[in-house]
Amino acid sequence: MNQIEVRLGHAANCSALGNVLNVLVWSQVLAASVWTAAEAWHTRRRRDEPGGGQTRLTEDPSALVRSRGPGPGGGAAAPREAHLQITQVCGLPCAHCYMENSGSHVPLDTVTSRLDALADEGILRVALGGGEPLRHPDLPAIAAHARSRGLAVGVTTSGVGPDVDLRSFDQVNVSIDGLGDVFVGTRGYDGSDAALSRIRSLAAAGIRTGVNLVLDRVTFLTVEATVAAAIDAGAVDVQLLRLKPVGRALEEYTRRRLTPEQAMDVWPLCQRLMARFPEVTVRLDCASVPWLAAHDLDMERMRTFGFRGCHGAVDLVSVDTSGIAHPCSFAPLQPGEDWAAGVQTGPCEGCAFHFVCKGGCHAVAGAMTGDRFAPDPECPRVLAWTAHDAR
């Protein structure tokens, strides 16, 4: 095995392989030691890859560790993660929800059958979503079944819902997009206190708890205060998510999306969070990678620690309540070869960061340009290229 890729953590989210930003500011010595030590970490589950490589799900620390063999072919035998929608029941009026929030639960036997199929395919991690998963009457049994199949399992919740035994989960993420009036303006209901209360109860029960925070031009202004409140309540993992023009968010997307100036400040914001809260993991979802590439970060370190832009249909598969597989939760399409190749035109074609960025978010490109495989129109590099080309 001559090369190792490490993806730290078992965060649960719509992009659960979210890129751990802390590794980009570690010293070279520390980064090298993590890379070297990874082969000795305790393994929960493993699978062989083409060319003699192997991917392992480790326990302590929690990570996906992929080693590449000397043989030809460096691809993956199957996606490493699945997002599994287990319910359409919710009822909350979140203005940026991309899923159905009324309907029914997927029956327990159907969910366990799908988990079995995913495990048999070689999936290593599964993130459960909805609707509101806490409202599914069999959520503890679903998590226990996933664990029995050797899967790492996480769930994302609004925090609004019944008290449920969540001790079988590797991590629970609570969505909190601001505090007080900011939360109300973003999600359409007064729920920040409920989210913080849920974080406190999860942390008190010894359950690893993270938070999801969707970035728009209003929530961006209060990210540090929101994160501070969540960490004070017990969160140990922070994932910042790019707003997607899907579902309800499409109607007001151009008004709510980050300004170009805010997009360029995402990486400095993350650096401030890591400096202020060094004990907490800070992540960005795959759609946000163009905002990192704009700052010319260490590409070799990004490769080592598994940074990817869109990994739909490659590292990730999303399964809806009907059992249909999609490249990601934001793209109701069938997986295909185009997803693996990424964007191949315009400024992306010759960009040095294409390997890690893959051309940006297909959901954004599709909604804004009509072509899912056009260069991400909100990427700072694409914006600069477009402005130069127009002169």
Sequence and secondary structure as in RCSB ss.txt:
>XXXX:A:sequence
MNQIEVRLGHAANCSALGNVLNVLVWSQVLAASVWTAAEAWHTRRRRDEPGGGQTRLTEDPSALVRSRGPGPGGG
AAAPREAHLQITQVCGLPCAHCYMENSGSHVPLDTVTSRLDALADEGILRVALGGGEPLRHPDLPAIAAHARSRG
LAVGVTTSGVGPDVDLRSFDQVNVSIDGLGDVFVGTRGYDGSDAALSRIRSLAAAGIRTGVNLVLDRVTFLTVEA
TVAAAIDAGAVDVQLLRLKPVGRALEEYTRRRLTPEQAMDVWPLCQRLMARFPEVTVRLDCASVPWLAAHDLDME
RMRTFGFRGCHGAVDLVSVDTSGIAHPCSFAPLQPGEDWAAGVQTGPCEGCAFHFVCKGGCHAVAGAMTGDRFAP
DPECPRVLAWTAHDAR
>XXXX:A:secstr
  EEEEEE    STTTT EEGGGGSS HHHHHHHHHHGGGS EEEEEE GGG EEEEETTTTEEEEEE SSS   
 SS SEEEEE B       TT  S  SS B  HHHHHHHHHHHHHHT  EEEEESS GGG TTHHHHHHHHHHTT
 EEEEEE S S     TT SEEEEE  SSTHHHHHHHSS  HHHHHHHHHHHHHTT  EEEEEEE TTGGGGHHH
HHHHHHHHT  EEEEEE  SSGGGGTTHHHHS  HHHHHTHHHHHHHHHHH TTSEEEE GGGHHHHHTTT  HH
HHHHTT  S  BTTTEEEE TTS EESBTTB S   HHHHH   SGGGTT TTHHHHTTS HHHHHHHHS TTS 
 TT HHHHHHHHHHH 
